[in-house]
C-alpha cells in the first residue's frame, strides 16, 4: 500500500511540475498579450501541491509497523526468553525487491505479564550476523552486524525502540509507545 501511495505521489509531483511550467508560460503570455490570468491552471497546480504535501505528511508522520509484509515472513534466530521469563524476543525477516532486493529485520517483544502483548522494538536492514541476547530483565542487546555496517543496539524493551530510517521516531501515531527512539 505504501509503495502505491509513494508512486502516486511521484506521478502527481511530475504532473504538478508540468502544470507549473505551463502556468509560467501562460502568465508571461497573459502579461504580454493582455489576456486573462490563467486561474484554472493556478488552481490545478495548487491542488497538486496539496495532494503531494498530504502524501508526504501521511508517509512521514502517520507511520506504523502495519505495512510490514507478513506474507513472506521468515523466522530469525530462535526466540529468547528474558532471565525472569517476563519477556520473549523474536526476530523476523521480510524479503523485499525480488532477486536484487534485500531483507528487513524486526524484533518483537512479547510481554507475558500483559496478556502476551506484542510490540515491535527494532526495525532495520538485516545483516549477516543476527543475535538476540538479554543483558538483564528489561535490556535486550540486538546484534545485527555485517562486514560493512552494523545496526547493533542495546534497548530497554519497555521504553526504547529503534528504526534505522527514523520513521517510527517521527510518527505521531507511535509517540505513546516509547520514551526514546533511536535511528541511524
Backbone torsions as a table, in degrees:
resi	resn	phi	psi	omega
1	UNK	NA	-44.4	-177.9
2	UNK	-64.4	-37.9	179.5
3	UNK	-64.1	-43.1	179.1
4	UNK	-61.9	-42.3	179.6
5	UNK	-64.2	-40.6	179.0
6	UNK	-66.7	-43.3	177.7
7	UNK	-63.4	-39.7	176.1
8	UNK	-61.9	-42.7	177.5
9	UNK	-61.2	-40.6	177.6
10	UNK	-65.4	-40.7	177.3
11	UNK	-62.5	-46.3	178.6
12	UNK	-63.2	-38.7	177.2
13	UNK	-60.4	-45.5	179.5
14	UNK	-61.5	-47.4	179.4
15	UNK	-62.5	-40.2	-179.9
16	UNK	-64.2	-39.9	177.6
17	UNK	-64.2	-41.7	177.7
18	UNK	-62.7	-45.3	178.2
19	UNK	-61.5	-39.6	178.9
20	UNK	-61.4	-44.1	179.1
21	UNK	-64.2	-42.2	176.7
22	UNK	-63.4	-40.4	178.7
23	UNK	-60.8	-44.2	178.7
24	UNK	-59.4	-44.4	178.7
25	UNK	-62.5	-44.0	-179.6
26	UNK	-66.1	-35.9	177.7
27	UNK	-65.0	-44.5	178.5
28	UNK	-61.7	-44.7	178.4
29	UNK	-63.2	-39.6	-178.9
30	UNK	-65.3	-33.7	177.4
31	UNK	-74.2	-39.0	-178.1
32	UNK	-72.0	-47.5	-174.2
33	UNK	-97.3	6.5	178.6
34	UNK	58.0	42.0	176.7
35	UNK	-94.0	164.1	179.9
36	UNK	-64.4	151.5	178.6
37	UNK	-63.7	136.5	-177.4
38	UNK	-77.7	78.8	-175.8
39	UNK	-65.3	-38.8	-177.7
40	UNK	-64.2	-40.5	177.4
41	UNK	-65.6	-39.1	177.6
42	UNK	-62.2	-44.2	179.4
43	UNK	-64.7	-42.8	178.7
44	UNK	-61.2	-40.7	179.2
45	UNK	-66.6	-42.7	179.9
46	UNK	-65.5	-37.5	176.0
47	UNK	-64.3	-43.5	177.6
48	UNK	-59.8	-44.1	177.6
49	UNK	-62.6	-40.7	178.6
50	UNK	-63.3	-42.3	179.5
51	UNK	-65.7	-45.9	-180.0
52	UNK	-63.0	-42.2	178.4
53	UNK	-63.3	-42.2	178.7
54	UNK	-62.0	-42.8	178.9
55	UNK	-64.1	-42.7	178.7
56	UNK	-61.3	-48.7	-179.9
57	UNK	-60.6	-42.3	179.5
58	UNK	-62.1	-47.7	-177.6
59	UNK	-65.3	-35.6	-175.3
60	UNK	-87.0	-46.3	-170.0
61	UNK	-101.1	-5.7	179.4
62	UNK	-118.4	29.2	-178.7
63	UNK	-69.3	139.7	167.1
64	UNK	-139.6	169.2	177.6
65	UNK	-82.9	8.0	-178.4
66	UNK	-65.9	-20.8	-178.4
67	UNK	-82.0	2.2	177.9
68	UNK	-63.6	129.7	-179.4
69	UNK	-79.3	100.8	-176.8
70	UNK	-90.2	3.8	179.8
71	UNK	-68.2	-39.4	-177.4
72	UNK	-112.2	32.0	-176.8
73	UNK	-60.6	141.0	176.2
74	UNK	-126.0	138.6	178.8
75	UNK	-75.1	142.9	176.7
76	UNK	-90.2	-148.0	177.4
77	UNK	-58.9	163.5	-180.0
78	UNK	-55.3	147.9	176.3
79	UNK	-57.8	146.8	-177.3
80	UNK	-121.5	121.1	-179.9
81	UNK	-85.2	136.9	178.6
82	UNK	-66.8	162.9	-175.2
83	UNK	-54.0	-37.2	179.6
84	UNK	-98.8	0.0	178.0
85	UNK	82.7	8.9	-179.3
86	UNK	-74.1	-32.5	-176.8
87	UNK	-125.4	153.0	168.8
88	UNK	-127.9	132.6	177.4
89	UNK	-104.2	130.0	177.6
90	UNK	-126.4	136.4	175.7
91	UNK	-108.9	141.2	179.1
92	UNK	-133.4	156.8	179.7
93	UNK	-120.8	145.0	179.6
94	UNK	-129.7	102.8	177.3
95	UNK	-69.9	146.5	177.8
96	UNK	-143.9	153.6	170.8
97	UNK	81.1	10.9	177.2
98	UNK	69.7	-144.9	-174.1
99	UNK	-65.9	-31.8	-178.6
100	UNK	-101.6	7.3	-178.1
101	UNK	-80.5	-154.7	-178.7
102	UNK	-143.0	-160.2	-178.5
103	UNK	-136.4	127.8	171.4
104	UNK	-92.4	152.9	178.9
105	UNK	-128.7	141.3	171.7
106	UNK	-138.5	155.9	-179.8
107	UNK	-119.6	127.3	176.4
108	UNK	-107.8	140.4	175.8
109	UNK	-109.7	127.3	174.6
110	UNK	-102.5	121.9	179.3
111	UNK	-97.8	107.1	-173.7
112	UNK	-71.2	-28.4	179.1
113	UNK	-77.8	-2.8	-176.9
114	UNK	-126.7	55.0	178.6
115	UNK	54.5	36.2	-179.3
116	UNK	55.8	40.2	177.0
117	UNK	-63.5	132.6	-177.9
118	UNK	-109.4	135.5	-178.6
119	UNK	-138.8	133.0	175.3
120	UNK	-83.4	127.4	-179.4
121	UNK	-116.3	-7.3	-174.3
122	UNK	-148.8	135.4	176.5
123	UNK	-148.7	127.2	-176.8
124	UNK	-165.4	169.9	168.3
125	UNK	-65.8	140.9	179.5
126	UNK	-82.6	143.9	175.9
127	UNK	-114.4	-171.9	-175.0
128	UNK	-72.2	-37.2	-173.0
129	UNK	-109.2	106.9	-179.0
130	UNK	-116.3	127.2	179.9
131	UNK	-151.3	137.1	175.0
132	UNK	-112.7	129.6	-177.4
133	UNK	-144.9	124.1	178.9
134	UNK	-76.5	126.6	175.8
135	UNK	-82.8	-44.4	172.8
136	UNK	-150.0	-167.9	-173.6
137	UNK	-58.3	-34.2	-175.6
138	UNK	-120.1	8.7	-178.4
139	UNK	-120.4	122.6	-179.3
140	UNK	-114.0	130.3	174.0
141	UNK	-99.3	121.2	-179.8
142	UNK	-106.4	113.6	176.0
143	UNK	-93.1	121.6	177.5
144	UNK	-141.1	81.1	-171.6
145	UNK	-124.3	150.3	175.6
146	UNK	-138.1	-177.1	-177.7
147	UNK	-67.7	-23.7	-174.5
148	UNK	-114.6	-17.5	180.0
149	UNK	-153.9	160.9	178.3
150	UNK	-137.8	130.4	173.7
151	UNK	-115.4	35.0	-179.9
152	UNK	-77.6	146.6	-177.7
153	UNK	-160.9	153.1	174.5
154	UNK	-105.2	126.0	-175.6
155	UNK	-126.5	140.1	167.6
156	UNK	-80.4	111.9	-170.2
157	UNK	-65.5	-17.7	179.6
158	UNK	-88.9	-21.0	-170.3
159	UNK	-132.7	-8.0	-173.6
160	UNK	-128.2	148.7	172.6
161	UNK	-138.8	165.5	178.8
162	UNK	-136.0	131.9	172.4
163	UNK	-135.8	118.1	-171.1
164	UNK	-61.0	-29.1	178.4
165	UNK	-96.9	-2.8	175.1
166	UNK	80.2	7.5	-177.8
167	UNK	-64.6	-39.2	178.4
168	UNK	-67.0	-29.1	-179.0
169	UNK	-71.6	-31.0	-179.0
170	UNK	-93.5	-11.8	-173.6
171	UNK	-68.5	128.6	175.6
172	UNK	-70.3	-30.5	-179.8
173	UNK	-69.8	-27.5	-172.6
174	UNK	-100.6	-1.5	-175.6
175	UNK	-58.0	-30.6	-178.1
176	UNK	-82.6	-7.3	-175.4
177	UNK	-91.1	-5.1	-178.0
178	UNK	-155.7	161.8	173.1
179	UNK	-100.3	-34.8	-180.0
180	UNK	-131.1	133.4	178.0
181	UNK	-122.2	130.7	179.6
182	UNK	-109.3	150.7	174.2
183	UNK	-145.8	169.0	-178.7
184	UNK	-59.8	NA	NA
